[in-house]
Amino acid sequence: MKGKQLRALRDELISDLDLPTSATTELVCVRLCEVMAQRLQRDIRLRFDDLGHTGMSGLWAQTNDGVHVIIVTTTRSWLHRLLILLHEIAHMLCGHTPMQMQADESNKILFPDVSPEMLRILAGRTSLSPREEREADRVAGVLTRGLLDWARQRQQGNDPFEPSADDAVGRLSLQFGYSPQRSPR
């Protein structure tokens, strides 16, 4: 995806989110999935689950009946969860192929208690190439910067996107250009 095309996609996606100025990071996560479901004309199920020792922070798969499932690890920070979700959504936007789940796997994962063993099985079956992972990272980075710019431009004192300066996610968001002191462009 070319830079100009990617920036247009970012702006369109952020506009489609139609977020209130009081939006929390959790609401942004939910709205991202709702907007992507509308774009794909498919059901998207978002779950936050402890991915434990699977070596993954996020997972995107598709059931036999076309339902997209995104699982994001439970981390202490909603900003970190958002970054992981943006990476999984970037795979969708890039047209990558999701991992396909068998019917029994789908039934187990769509219900509340996913076993760590099931998550390990799914983690071992991901088939995205290193090139696709880099492309998703690039797209997610552009989306992240766009959302952080949106958050910075809001005229509200309580900023749910504002990272704490002493955590890894905070340092990462600062690398993406977030600066609470910087004035809007």
Residue pairs with C-beta under 8 A, 6 or more apart in sequence:
1 9
1 93
1 94
1 135
1 139
6 138
6 139
6 142
7 142
9 93
10 142
10 143
10 146
11 146
13 32
13 35
13 93
13 143
13 146
14 146
14 147
14 150
16 35
16 38
16 39
17 28
17 31
17 32
17 35
18 31
19 27
19 28
19 31
19 150
21 154
21 155
21 156
22 156
23 31
23 160
24 78
24 160
25 78
25 79
25 81
25 82
25 160
25 161
26 78
28 82
28 147
29 46
29 72
29 78
29 81
29 82
29 85
30 46
32 85
32 86
32 89
33 44
33 46
33 70
33 85
33 89
34 44
36 44
36 68
36 89
36 92
37 43
37 44
37 68
40 68
40 92
42 66
42 67
42 68
43 66
43 67
43 68
44 67
44 68
44 69
44 70
45 67
45 68
45 69
45 70
45 110
46 70
46 72
46 85
47 69
47 70
47 71
47 72
47 114
48 71
48 72
48 73
48 74
48 81
49 71
49 72
49 73
49 74
49 114
49 119
50 73
50 74
51 57
51 58
51 59
51 71
51 73
51 119
51 123
52 116
52 119
53 116
53 120
54 116
54 119
54 120
54 123
55 123
56 73
56 119
56 123
56 126
57 72
57 73
57 75
57 84
58 70
58 71
58 72
58 73
58 84
58 85
58 87
58 88
59 69
59 70
59 71
59 88
59 99
59 119
59 122
59 123
59 126
60 68
60 69
60 70
60 88
60 91
60 92
60 98
60 99
61 68
61 69
61 98
61 99
61 100
61 101
61 109
61 122
62 68
62 69
62 98
62 99
62 100
62 101
63 69
63 101
63 103
63 106
63 110
64 100
64 101
64 102
64 103
64 106
65 106
67 106
67 110
68 92
68 98
69 101
69 106
69 109
69 110
70 85
70 88
70 89
71 109
71 114
71 119
72 81
72 84
72 85
72 88
73 81
73 84
74 81
75 81
75 84
75 169
77 163
77 167
77 169
78 160
79 161
79 163
79 169
79 170
79 173
80 169
82 144
82 147
83 140
83 144
83 169
83 172
86 140
86 143
86 144
86 147
87 136
87 137
87 140
88 136
89 140
89 143
90 135
90 136
90 137
90 138
90 139
90 140
90 143
91 98
91 128
91 132
91 136
92 98
93 139
94 132
94 135
94 136
94 139
96 128
96 132
96 135
96 136
97 127
97 128
99 122
99 125
99 126
99 127
101 109
101 122
105 118
105 121
105 122
108 114
108 115
108 118
109 118
109 122
128 136
141 176
144 173
144 176
145 176
145 177
147 161
148 161
148 173
148 176
148 177
148 178
149 177
149 184
149 185
151 159
151 160
151 161
151 162
151 178
152 159
152 161
152 178
152 179
152 180
152 182
152 184
153 184
159 180
161 173
161 178
162 178
162 180
163 169
163 170
163 171
163 172
163 173
163 174
163 178
164 170
165 171
165 174
